[in-house]
């Protein structure tokens, strides 16, 4: 029997279907019980449609400054993942340059 690994996301919505709380579990990664978070970005490649499907959610409690930091860190992670997946070091550097520009424009640099 093949091994499987589950990642679960739970989203509690208010009456207008706006996320109030988000939690996740990933037992194989050591997260054995619900862990709260305020935002997530999920991108899934659909080979049949040759397109990206995505879900972007954040709670009412997500602060704008935290969202800026979240996006900055996500840009850095995407650059590093892109290099690991493709070997494209020069493009990773370009993406990191943009992440640095983003941090500067969003007031994240000291």
OpenMM code with the backbone's topology and positions (N, CA, C; nanometers):
from openmm import Vec3, app, unit

residues = "UNK UNK UNK UNK UNK UNK UNK UNK UNK UNK UNK UNK UNK UNK UNK UNK UNK UNK UNK UNK UNK UNK UNK UNK UNK UNK UNK UNK UNK UNK UNK UNK UNK UNK UNK UNK UNK UNK UNK UNK UNK UNK UNK UNK UNK UNK UNK UNK UNK UNK UNK UNK UNK UNK UNK UNK UNK UNK UNK UNK UNK UNK UNK UNK UNK UNK UNK UNK UNK UNK UNK UNK UNK UNK UNK UNK UNK UNK UNK UNK UNK UNK UNK UNK UNK UNK UNK UNK UNK UNK UNK UNK UNK UNK UNK UNK UNK UNK UNK UNK UNK UNK UNK UNK UNK UNK UNK UNK UNK UNK".split()
positions = [
    Vec3(0.0847, -0.1184, 0.0000),
    Vec3(0.0000, 0.0000, 0.0000),
    Vec3(0.0893, 0.1249, 0.0000),
    Vec3(0.0617, 0.2235, -0.0862),
    Vec3(0.1450, 0.3439, -0.0916),
    Vec3(0.1268, 0.4312, 0.0325),
    Vec3(0.2316, 0.5044, 0.0652),
    Vec3(0.2229, 0.5993, 0.1758),
    Vec3(0.1451, 0.7221, 0.1316),
    Vec3(0.0726, 0.7799, 0.2241),
    Vec3(0.0026, 0.9056, 0.1977),
    Vec3(0.0305, 1.0010, 0.3132),
    Vec3(0.0105, 1.1267, 0.2887),
    Vec3(0.0276, 1.2290, 0.3898),
    Vec3(-0.0861, 1.3287, 0.3734),
    Vec3(-0.1521, 1.3608, 0.4815),
    Vec3(-0.2653, 1.4534, 0.4770),
    Vec3(-0.2273, 1.5877, 0.5382),
    Vec3(-0.2732, 1.6926, 0.4732),
    Vec3(-0.2667, 1.8273, 0.5267),
    Vec3(-0.4100, 1.8772, 0.5289),
    Vec3(-0.4572, 1.9158, 0.6461),
    Vec3(-0.5961, 1.9601, 0.6588),
    Vec3(-0.6011, 2.1086, 0.6920),
    Vec3(-0.6896, 2.1786, 0.6247),
    Vec3(-0.7175, 2.3190, 0.6532),
    Vec3(-0.8620, 2.3300, 0.6983),
    Vec3(-0.8845, 2.4058, 0.8042),
    Vec3(-1.0210, 2.4304, 0.8518),
    Vec3(-1.0436, 2.5809, 0.8528),
    Vec3(-1.1578, 2.6228, 0.7977),
    Vec3(-1.1905, 2.7649, 0.7903),
    Vec3(-1.3274, 2.7851, 0.8549),
    Vec3(-1.3302, 2.8639, 0.9618),
    Vec3(-1.4551, 2.9006, 1.0282),
    Vec3(-1.5022, 3.0318, 0.9686),
    Vec3(-1.6242, 3.0333, 0.9143),
    Vec3(-1.6780, 3.1518, 0.8464),
    Vec3(-1.7841, 3.2205, 0.9314),
    Vec3(-1.7962, 3.3513, 0.9129),
    Vec3(-1.9070, 3.4230, 0.9771),
    Vec3(-2.0308, 3.4131, 0.8877),
    Vec3(-2.1394, 3.4841, 0.9231),
    Vec3(-2.2641, 3.4729, 0.8443),
    Vec3(-2.2492, 3.5281, 0.7022),
    Vec3(-2.1508, 3.6157, 0.6783),
    Vec3(-2.1266, 3.6671, 0.5432),
    Vec3(-2.0207, 3.5842, 0.4683),
    Vec3(-1.9848, 3.4702, 0.5262),
    Vec3(-1.8858, 3.3779, 0.4675),
    Vec3(-1.7460, 3.4389, 0.4600),
    Vec3(-1.7159, 3.5267, 0.5549),
    Vec3(-1.5815, 3.5834, 0.5680),
    Vec3(-1.5075, 3.4997, 0.6729),
    Vec3(-1.3845, 3.4581, 0.6447),
    Vec3(-1.3107, 3.3760, 0.7415),
    Vec3(-1.2896, 3.4466, 0.8754),
    Vec3(-1.3315, 3.3795, 0.9826),
    Vec3(-1.3076, 3.4287, 1.1181),
    Vec3(-1.1842, 3.3628, 1.1772),
    Vec3(-1.1704, 3.2322, 1.1533),
    Vec3(-1.0572, 3.1567, 1.2051),
    Vec3(-1.0129, 3.0562, 1.0999),
    Vec3(-0.8821, 3.0349, 1.0940),
    Vec3(-0.8244, 2.9341, 1.0060),
    Vec3(-0.7299, 2.8500, 1.0910),
    Vec3(-0.7343, 2.7195, 1.0720),
    Vec3(-0.6387, 2.6320, 1.1393),
    Vec3(-0.5963, 2.5222, 1.0428),
    Vec3(-0.4863, 2.4563, 1.0768),
    Vec3(-0.4340, 2.3509, 0.9908),
    Vec3(-0.3693, 2.2420, 1.0752),
    Vec3(-0.3606, 2.1233, 1.0151),
    Vec3(-0.2960, 2.0067, 1.0764),
    Vec3(-0.2146, 1.9379, 0.9671),
    Vec3(-0.0927, 1.8975, 1.0013),
    Vec3(-0.0075, 1.8184, 0.9118),
    Vec3(0.0724, 1.7239, 1.0009),
    Vec3(0.0127, 1.6112, 1.0337),
    Vec3(0.0718, 1.5194, 1.1319),
    Vec3(0.2108, 1.4716, 1.0930),
    Vec3(0.2353, 1.4487, 0.9643),
    Vec3(0.3674, 1.4022, 0.9217),
    Vec3(0.4749, 1.5094, 0.9373),
    Vec3(0.4341, 1.6334, 0.9558),
    Vec3(0.5288, 1.7434, 0.9767),
    Vec3(0.5371, 1.7841, 1.1231),
    Vec3(0.4757, 1.7049, 1.2109),
    Vec3(0.4829, 1.7329, 1.3529),
    Vec3(0.3754, 1.8257, 1.4059),
    Vec3(0.2804, 1.8636, 1.3219),
    Vec3(0.1692, 1.9472, 1.3670),
    Vec3(0.0515, 1.8525, 1.3898),
    Vec3(0.0391, 1.8045, 1.5139),
    Vec3(-0.0561, 1.6982, 1.5456),
    Vec3(-0.1936, 1.7471, 1.5871),
    Vec3(-0.2050, 1.8754, 1.6173),
    Vec3(-0.3361, 1.9293, 1.6532),
    Vec3(-0.3549, 2.0629, 1.5838),
    Vec3(-0.4793, 2.1091, 1.5797),
    Vec3(-0.5092, 2.2346, 1.5101),
    Vec3(-0.4124, 2.3445, 1.5505),
    Vec3(-0.3507, 2.4056, 1.4499),
    Vec3(-0.2643, 2.5211, 1.4736),
    Vec3(-0.3270, 2.6396, 1.4014),
    Vec3(-0.3497, 2.7452, 1.4766),
    Vec3(-0.4146, 2.8636, 1.4202),
    Vec3(-0.3208, 2.9370, 1.3244),
    Vec3(-0.3805, 2.9983, 1.2237),
    Vec3(-0.3078, 3.0881, 1.1342),
    Vec3(-0.4059, 3.1955, 1.0896),
    Vec3(-0.3539, 3.3049, 1.0370),
    Vec3(-0.4409, 3.4142, 0.9942),
    Vec3(-0.4554, 3.4261, 0.8438),
    Vec3(-0.3718, 3.3510, 0.7684),
    Vec3(-0.3803, 3.3597, 0.6227),
    Vec3(-0.3133, 3.2382, 0.5605),
    Vec3(-0.3562, 3.2061, 0.4384),
    Vec3(-0.2841, 3.1073, 0.3591),
    Vec3(-0.3073, 3.1325, 0.2112),
    Vec3(-0.2075, 3.0934, 0.1333),
    Vec3(-0.2131, 3.0981, -0.0119),
    Vec3(-0.1894, 2.9549, -0.0583),
    Vec3(-0.2785, 2.9028, -0.1385),
    Vec3(-0.2647, 2.7662, -0.1882),
    Vec3(-0.2739, 2.7700, -0.3398),
    Vec3(-0.1676, 2.7253, -0.4065),
    Vec3(-0.1658, 2.7168, -0.5521),
    Vec3(-0.1515, 2.5711, -0.5912),
    Vec3(-0.2332, 2.5277, -0.6850),
    Vec3(-0.2330, 2.3885, -0.7297),
    Vec3(-0.2241, 2.3877, -0.8819),
    Vec3(-0.1283, 2.3118, -0.9355),
    Vec3(-0.1152, 2.3001, -1.0805),
    Vec3(-0.2089, 2.1915, -1.1302),
    Vec3(-0.2965, 2.2261, -1.2208),
    Vec3(-0.3904, 2.1315, -1.2818),
    Vec3(-0.3379, 2.0948, -1.4203),
    Vec3(-0.2767, 1.9757, -1.4354),
    Vec3(-0.2182, 1.9402, -1.5656),
    Vec3(-0.3228, 1.9203, -1.6751),
    Vec3(-0.4433, 1.8825, -1.6371),
    Vec3(-0.5488, 1.8636, -1.7366),
    Vec3(-0.5869, 1.9966, -1.8015),
    Vec3(-0.5992, 2.1000, -1.7182),
    Vec3(-0.6353, 2.2340, -1.7680),
    Vec3(-0.5123, 2.3165, -1.8051),
    Vec3(-0.3934, 2.2668, -1.7694),
    Vec3(-0.2694, 2.3403, -1.7920),
    Vec3(-0.2798, 2.4804, -1.7316),
    Vec3(-0.3228, 2.4835, -1.6057),
    Vec3(-0.3528, 2.6097, -1.5403),
    Vec3(-0.3344, 2.5956, -1.3898),
    Vec3(-0.3161, 2.7080, -1.3235),
    Vec3(-0.3038, 2.7111, -1.1786),
    Vec3(-0.4389, 2.7421, -1.1155),
    Vec3(-0.4743, 2.6612, -1.0175),
    Vec3(-0.5921, 2.6871, -0.9351),
    Vec3(-0.5399, 2.7424, -0.8036),
    Vec3(-0.6147, 2.8325, -0.7426),
    Vec3(-0.5641, 2.8883, -0.6186),
    Vec3(-0.6745, 2.9249, -0.5217),
    Vec3(-0.6360, 2.9262, -0.3964),
    Vec3(-0.7228, 2.9721, -0.2886),
    Vec3(-0.6396, 3.0679, -0.2041),
    Vec3(-0.6875, 3.1886, -0.1863),
    Vec3(-0.6213, 3.2886, -0.1035),
    Vec3(-0.7218, 3.3314, 0.0031),
    Vec3(-0.6919, 3.3026, 0.1284),
    Vec3(-0.7835, 3.3391, 0.2367),
    Vec3(-0.7074, 3.4027, 0.3519),
    Vec3(-0.7717, 3.4961, 0.4197),
    Vec3(-0.7180, 3.5538, 0.5410),
    Vec3(-0.8330, 3.5896, 0.6325),
    Vec3(-0.8049, 3.5904, 0.7610),
    Vec3(-0.9085, 3.6186, 0.8601),
    Vec3(-0.9275, 3.7690, 0.8754),
    Vec3(-1.0376, 3.8034, 0.9415),
    Vec3(-1.0657, 3.9441, 0.9722),
    Vec3(-0.9561, 4.0033, 1.0600),
    Vec3(-0.8885, 3.9175, 1.1370),
    Vec3(-0.7868, 3.9625, 1.2319),
    Vec3(-0.6494, 3.9841, 1.1695),
    Vec3(-0.6332, 3.9489, 1.0434),
    Vec3(-0.5029, 3.9649, 0.9782),
    Vec3(-0.4742, 4.1135, 0.9625),
    Vec3(-0.3680, 4.1589, 1.0256),
    Vec3(-0.3296, 4.2995, 1.0182),
    Vec3(-0.2632, 4.3292, 0.8844),
    Vec3(-0.2807, 4.4514, 0.8360),
    Vec3(-0.2221, 4.4912, 0.7079),
    Vec3(-0.0698, 4.4766, 0.7128),
    Vec3(-0.0066, 4.5182, 0.8207),
    Vec3(0.1390, 4.5050, 0.8311),
    Vec3(0.1819, 4.3585, 0.8296),
    Vec3(0.1039, 4.2715, 0.8925),
    Vec3(0.1340, 4.1281, 0.8890),
    Vec3(0.1166, 4.0727, 0.7474),
    Vec3(0.0163, 4.1230, 0.6749),
    Vec3(-0.0048, 4.0774, 0.5369),
    Vec3(0.1137, 4.1175, 0.4492),
    Vec3(0.1656, 4.2374, 0.4683),
    Vec3(0.2824, 4.2803, 0.3924),
    Vec3(0.4016, 4.1887, 0.4201),
    Vec3(0.4237, 4.1559, 0.5470),
    Vec3(0.5331, 4.0668, 0.5849),
    Vec3(0.5105, 3.9263, 0.5286),
    Vec3(0.3871, 3.8787, 0.5356),
    Vec3(0.3497, 3.7474, 0.4820),
    Vec3(0.3817, 3.7403, 0.3320),
    Vec3(0.3434, 3.8427, 0.2580),
    Vec3(0.3710, 3.8446, 0.1139),
    Vec3(0.5208, 3.8522, 0.0856),
    Vec3(0.5916, 3.9329, 0.1620),
    Vec3(0.7359, 3.9418, 0.1427),
    Vec3(0.8019, 3.8050, 0.1628),
    Vec3(0.7683, 3.7393, 0.2717),
    Vec3(0.8263, 3.6078, 0.2982),
    Vec3(0.7841, 3.5061, 0.1924),
    Vec3(0.6615, 3.5174, 0.1426),
    Vec3(0.6139, 3.4269, 0.0374),
    Vec3(0.6916, 3.4492, -0.0919),
    Vec3(0.7208, 3.5740, -0.1266),
    Vec3(0.8001, 3.6031, -0.2464),
    Vec3(0.9385, 3.5387, -0.2365),
    Vec3(1.0008, 3.5475, -0.1202),
    Vec3(1.1325, 3.4861, -0.1002),
    Vec3(1.1228, 3.3340, -0.1133),
    Vec3(1.0226, 3.2765, -0.0509),
    Vec3(1.0035, 3.1309, -0.0583),
    Vec3(0.9788, 3.0861, -0.2017),
    Vec3(0.8978, 3.1612, -0.2762),
    Vec3(0.8705, 3.1258, -0.4159),
    Vec3(0.9979, 3.1286, -0.4990),
    Vec3(1.0842, 3.2266, -0.4759),
    Vec3(1.2104, 3.2352, -0.5500),
    Vec3(1.2977, 3.1139, -0.5215),
    Vec3(1.3084, 3.0775, -0.3946),
    Vec3(1.3913, 2.9626, -0.3572),
    Vec3(1.3332, 2.8320, -0.4111),
    Vec3(1.2031, 2.8170, -0.4040),
    Vec3(1.1380, 2.6966, -0.4562),
    Vec3(1.1544, 2.6882, -0.6078),
    Vec3(1.1405, 2.8019, -0.6742),
    Vec3(1.1564, 2.8052, -0.8203),
    Vec3(1.2954, 2.7560, -0.8598),
    Vec3(1.3978, 2.8019, -0.7884),
    Vec3(1.5343, 2.7577, -0.8200),
    Vec3(1.5507, 2.6077, -0.7960),
    Vec3(1.4993, 2.5578, -0.6843),
    Vec3(1.5099, 2.4129, -0.6564),
    Vec3(1.4394, 2.3307, -0.7630),
    Vec3(1.3261, 2.3801, -0.8115),
    Vec3(1.2467, 2.3038, -0.9084),
    Vec3(1.3012, 2.3129, -1.0504),
    Vec3(1.3675, 2.4248, -1.0841),
    Vec3(1.4078, 2.4461, -1.2234),
    Vec3(1.5577, 2.4599, -1.2446),
    Vec3(1.6313, 2.4885, -1.1382),
    Vec3(1.7737, 2.5147, -1.1521),
    Vec3(1.8043, 2.6539, -1.2051),
    Vec3(1.7051, 2.7384, -1.2166),
    Vec3(1.7192, 2.8742, -1.2723),
    Vec3(1.7679, 2.9727, -1.1653),
    Vec3(1.8993, 2.9741, -1.1434),
    Vec3(1.9579, 3.0595, -1.0399),
    Vec3(1.9453, 3.2074, -1.0732),
    Vec3(1.9672, 3.2445, -1.1994),
    Vec3(1.9592, 3.3868, -1.2369),
    Vec3(1.8181, 3.4415, -1.2150),
    Vec3(1.7174, 3.3641, -1.2483),
    Vec3(1.5800, 3.4110, -1.2278),
    Vec3(1.5482, 3.4189, -1.0792),
    Vec3(1.6003, 3.3245, -1.0012),
    Vec3(1.5797, 3.3321, -0.8556),
    Vec3(1.6351, 3.4634, -0.8032),
    Vec3(1.7526, 3.5010, -0.8487),
    Vec3(1.8133, 3.6266, -0.8045),
    Vec3(1.7274, 3.7466, -0.8448),
    Vec3(1.6711, 3.7437, -0.9640),
    Vec3(1.5812, 3.8509, -1.0076),
    Vec3(1.4573, 3.8579, -0.9179),
    Vec3(1.4053, 3.7416, -0.8846),
    Vec3(1.2873, 3.7373, -0.7979),
    Vec3(1.3211, 3.7891, -0.6579),
    Vec3(1.4395, 3.7550, -0.6079),
    Vec3(1.4818, 3.8056, -0.4769),
    Vec3(1.5044, 3.9568, -0.4819),
    Vec3(1.5540, 4.0070, -0.5952),
    Vec3(1.5670, 4.1524, -0.6108),
    Vec3(1.4304, 4.2194, -0.6002),
    Vec3(1.3290, 4.1580, -0.6634),
    Vec3(1.1945, 4.2149, -0.6528),
    Vec3(1.1440, 4.2081, -0.5086),
    Vec3(1.1705, 4.0969, -0.4400),
    Vec3(1.1282, 4.0837, -0.2998),
    Vec3(1.1936, 4.1925, -0.2152),
    Vec3(1.3188, 4.2249, -0.2441),
    Vec3(1.3887, 4.3315, -0.1726),
    Vec3(1.3246, 4.4674, -0.2028),
    Vec3(1.2922, 4.4910, -0.3297),
    Vec3(1.2231, 4.6136, -0.3715),
    Vec3(1.0871, 4.6236, -0.3012),
    Vec3(1.0145, 4.5129, -0.2982),
    Vec3(0.8842, 4.5070, -0.2312),
    Vec3(0.8996, 4.5456, -0.0838),
    Vec3(0.9989, 4.4867, -0.0166),
    Vec3(1.0210, 4.5155, 0.1256),
    Vec3(1.0511, 4.6633, 0.1473),
    Vec3(1.1303, 4.7197, 0.0575),
    Vec3(1.1628, 4.8614, 0.0686),
    Vec3(1.0376, 4.9480, 0.0523),
    Vec3(0.9582, 4.9205, -0.0510),
    Vec3(0.8389, 5.0006, -0.0778),
    Vec3(0.7299, 4.9833, 0.0272),
    Vec3(0.7267, 4.8678, 0.0922),
    Vec3(0.6252, 4.8405, 0.1952),
    Vec3(0.6723, 4.8803, 0.3351),
    Vec3(0.7930, 4.9368, 0.3428),
    Vec3(0.8436, 4.9813, 0.4722),
    Vec3(0.8845, 4.8670, 0.5633),
    Vec3(0.9263, 4.7557, 0.5065),
    Vec3(0.9655, 4.6392, 0.5860),
    Vec3(1.1140, 4.6385, 0.6190),
    Vec3(1.1913, 4.7225, 0.5513),
    Vec3(1.3355, 4.7287, 0.5753),
    Vec3(1.3639, 4.8330, 0.6800),
    Vec3(1.4611, 4.8028, 0.7641),
    Vec3(1.4990, 4.8995, 0.8689),
    Vec3(1.6096, 4.9897, 0.8226),
] * unit.nanometer
topology = app.Topology()
chain = topology.addChain("A")
for resn in residues:
    res = topology.addResidue(resn, chain)
    for name in ("N", "CA", "C"):
        topology.addAtom(name, app.Element.getBySymbol(name[0]), res)
